[in-house]
Amino acid sequence: MGKEYRINLTKRYNVTFVKDGVKYKTGDEVSVGMALASKFYAEDKIEATNELINDARALGCEELFTKRKSAKKDTV
C-alpha cells in the first residue's frame, strides 16, 4: 500500500490542461476534485493552481503537488 493523505473530496478546482490527455486537450478548463487533480498533476497534464496548493498545504498533502523526478531514464 502507498502512503495515505488527507484530501478534500468535496471542493472542486478549476484547472487548465497543459498537455493533451485522452478526453481533454491542451487549453481545456475543467473542474475536478483534489484527488483527480493530483493524478493529472503527476502525469504532467495540468499545472497546480495557487488555491489547490494552498488547500493541499493546509491539509498536509502538498507533496501531491510538488514536482517529482521521473523514474524513467532514456536508454540508447
Contacts in CASP RR format, 6 or more apart in sequence:
PFRMAT RR
TARGET T0000
AUTHOR 0000-0000-0000
METHOD contacts of the structure
MODEL  1
MGKEYRINLTKRYNVTFVKDGVKYKTGDEVSVGMALASKFYAEDKIEATN
ELINDARALGCEELFTKRKSAKKDTV
5 59 0 8 1.000
5 60 0 8 1.000
5 61 0 8 1.000
5 63 0 8 1.000
5 64 0 8 1.000
6 59 0 8 1.000
6 60 0 8 1.000
6 61 0 8 1.000
7 34 0 8 1.000
7 35 0 8 1.000
7 38 0 8 1.000
7 56 0 8 1.000
7 59 0 8 1.000
7 61 0 8 1.000
7 64 0 8 1.000
8 33 0 8 1.000
8 34 0 8 1.000
8 55 0 8 1.000
8 59 0 8 1.000
9 33 0 8 1.000
9 34 0 8 1.000
9 35 0 8 1.000
11 33 0 8 1.000
11 34 0 8 1.000
11 55 0 8 1.000
12 31 0 8 1.000
12 32 0 8 1.000
12 33 0 8 1.000
13 31 0 8 1.000
13 32 0 8 1.000
13 33 0 8 1.000
13 34 0 8 1.000
13 37 0 8 1.000
13 49 0 8 1.000
13 51 0 8 1.000
13 52 0 8 1.000
13 55 0 8 1.000
14 29 0 8 1.000
14 30 0 8 1.000
14 31 0 8 1.000
14 49 0 8 1.000
15 29 0 8 1.000
15 30 0 8 1.000
15 31 0 8 1.000
15 32 0 8 1.000
15 37 0 8 1.000
15 40 0 8 1.000
15 46 0 8 1.000
15 47 0 8 1.000
15 48 0 8 1.000
15 49 0 8 1.000
15 52 0 8 1.000
16 27 0 8 1.000
16 28 0 8 1.000
16 29 0 8 1.000
16 46 0 8 1.000
16 47 0 8 1.000
17 24 0 8 1.000
17 25 0 8 1.000
17 26 0 8 1.000
17 27 0 8 1.000
17 28 0 8 1.000
17 29 0 8 1.000
17 30 0 8 1.000
17 40 0 8 1.000
17 45 0 8 1.000
17 46 0 8 1.000
18 26 0 8 1.000
18 27 0 8 1.000
18 44 0 8 1.000
18 45 0 8 1.000
18 46 0 8 1.000
18 47 0 8 1.000
19 26 0 8 1.000
19 43 0 8 1.000
19 44 0 8 1.000
19 45 0 8 1.000
19 46 0 8 1.000
20 26 0 8 1.000
20 45 0 8 1.000
21 45 0 8 1.000
24 30 0 8 1.000
24 45 0 8 1.000
32 40 0 8 1.000
34 52 0 8 1.000
34 55 0 8 1.000
34 56 0 8 1.000
34 61 0 8 1.000
34 64 0 8 1.000
37 46 0 8 1.000
37 48 0 8 1.000
37 52 0 8 1.000
37 65 0 8 1.000
38 61 0 8 1.000
38 64 0 8 1.000
38 65 0 8 1.000
40 46 0 8 1.000
41 47 0 8 1.000
41 48 0 8 1.000
41 64 0 8 1.000
41 65 0 8 1.000
42 64 0 8 1.000
42 68 0 8 1.000
48 56 0 8 1.000
48 65 0 8 1.000
52 65 0 8 1.000
53 62 0 8 1.000
53 65 0 8 1.000
56 62 0 8 1.000
56 64 0 8 1.000
56 65 0 8 1.000
END
